[in-house]
Amino acid sequence: MAWTKYQLFLAGLMLVTGSINTLSAKWADNFVAQGCGGSKEHSFQHPFLQAVGMFLGEFSCLAAFYLLRCRAARLPDASVDLQQPFNPLLFLPPALCDMTGTSIMYVALNMTSASSFQMLRGAVIIFTGLFSVAFLGRRLVLSQWLGILTTIAGLVVVGLADLLSKHDDQHKLSEVITGDLLIIMAQVIVAIQMVLEEKFVYKHNVHPLRAVGTEGLFGFVILSLLLVPMYYIPAGSFSGNPRGTLEDALDAFCQVGRQPLIALALLGNISSIAFFNFAGISVTKELSATTRMVLDSLRTVVIWALSLALGWEAFHSLQILGFLILLTGTALYNGLHRPLLARLSRGRPLADEGEQERLLDASRTPINDTS
């Protein structure tokens, strides 16, 4: 069945905003400007402040939810349930996981390329599958185990491509390796977040926009408060500011004042995450979780192509092979081969009502699927 204009709009919105999210964060990292106190020019490396901005974007999803709620008050048959009691503290544990995983990934993004960052995030399938067996009592089918093994092979190829690529002064080989390992480590935390959401949150049937906004509120408040002690904690080689501390928010604001385009990049990151979450939730509802997975894979292609066009990274043919292997692993894990085989053998439509699945069912997508 042909897509409606609204469905095409949602798919396009998810693809564009998802790509902007990663590209705007990397764009901000590429700026060089003076900091506070007349310090010499240095790169804008403030991952924790960027993570605060991301949570601010998620927090704004609460505004979208309450707009829908006001609409529901005027239209009794609307889809937003006004009587939806839940304990907001249920979202605290997954919000802490989201805060930790996102912060680590922003640190890693300073060390590696945007395309590798996006591809290596596919490692979440491995840990989600294993944790769902261990803690949710799930039984994975053969295709899901094959998807996990294929994903591992894809990660090895992408990592090998990073090792063999030419590295400049900004991204030395040791930093690239560290960044890649940090991204994979962050996926362990993201997988824990997804299991917690599945076990404790989804059974309460909380509206997804409200869930995203509540987690964003917790993450924004907690990480904003943590910026104070981070200002004094020495970080050695992991620090990107002249003071050598874990995070220097004042230095970031001084750099923004001297290079206003950094503010534009940060604003793009904040706004894109809000629209991306809304579009992703809507695509899953209006189309299918499989469609969302396909669009997310296309997002990786867009990020990779634009990074090459902008000269942010060098082309390496192994990345194509790694991406294709990762895409195959994701497709196997999410069962994309089943509707394709069914369509080829019996002429069924690619997507049917059975694919209108819950957000964390077959697709295993977290409530707030970040950059």
Disulfide bonds with the S-S distance in Angstrom:
Cys36-Cys254 1.89
